[in-house]
Amino acid sequence: MASPQGFEDKVAFVWKVADTLRGTFRQHEYGQVMLPLLVLRRMDAVLVDTKPAVLAKAKTFETIAAPQAMMLKKVAGQRFYNISRFTFTSLLSDDKALAENLSNYIRGLSNDAYVVMEAYNLDDKIARMDRAGILYRLLADFADLDLRPSVVSNEAMGYIFEDLLRRFSEMSNETAGEHYTPREVIRLMVELLVGGEAHRELVENPLPVRTVYDPAAGTGGMLMTAMEHMRALNPETEVKVYGQELNDETWAIAQSDLMMQDIDPKQMRNGNSLTQDAFSGEHFDFVLANPPYGVNWAGYAAPIKEEHAKQGMTGASARGCRARRTAHCCSCSTCSRR
């Protein structure tokens, strides 16, 4: 199946721009700079049309607590907003104060979006780029990258993130288990998962509600693909996706993707699903995952073994990625519902 429009040229552009970092960062650090800037640029592109209205509304508030934040999100038409006066383009108008203004721009994000950017620890990297004299050039290149939703769909953004993650992971010799599942493979998994009786029930139900969980969510590609597939089978389907991801930076990408699709960011949790089960006691209709087989689990084996000794087959570590809590599962080789 062909990649979505607006995918390969954007990946090639970002990959070429990454060469700007040569000499200032080591190769294994490139992804830690390029990926958060890509997320930030996407947020900027999503918010650009409503930015003037958001700024005007923000001026009417003395403080921004939860009620005011809800109003600003409504004006922005998103689950996040930015009250900084800057955009990616306007940041470039003052090269002398660029680092300070960029930090101001990031701090202008709403709480959920700011937490995402904090996961990247971007402040230190901004300071390094500023000292090296490459910050302006890098931001200017990103400002030329058109990531408006009308140009680059959410599906295409998923491809962009995952392709770049794969490339940067290979560049830094990451563990094999930390690579990312191709969307073509995910589509096959989803078709197998939502087949047979599950397919019939979904199509025949006039207002179906389905929940999907991924305990090793990565950038959220499996969840998004499952949601898109179910909605294609029955446009009236309400699909609720939930996930947990161990890697902070990968989680941040998944979190930002959910926010841009008006999905509660609390449905994508950060942490190890085997030792810090964020959805303990929850039940889901479907589970699918590509567990990190190549990652050594010795560092956190003790609490898993302890849980199994106390809870046996009712513990999270023995449930085969929650297979026993679901109607359908497409996951790892230890799953009891292969």
Salt bridges, closest charged atoms under 4 A:
ASP9 OD2 - LYS10 NZ 3.43
ASP19 OD1 - ARG22 NH2 2.56
GLU29 OE2 - ARG128 NH1 3.22
ASP44 OD2 - ARG41 NH1 2.97
ASP112 OD2 - LYS73 NZ 3.92
ASP123 OD2 - ARG107 NH2 2.94
ASP146 OD2 - ARG148 NH2 2.70
GLU155 OE2 - ARG187 NH2 2.69
GLU162 OE2 - ARG183 NH2 3.28
ASP163 OD1 - ARG166 NH2 3.24
ASP163 OD1 - ARG167 NE 2.77
GLU170 OE2 - ARG166 NH1 3.47
GLU197 OE2 - ARG200 NH2 2.27
GLU204 OE1 - ARG200 NH1 2.68
GLU238 OE2 - LYS240 NZ 3.86
ASP262 OD1 - ARG79 NE 3.23
ASP277 OD1 - ARG322 NH2 2.15
ASP277 OD2 - ARG325 NH2 3.16
GLU306 OE2 - LYS310 NZ 3.10
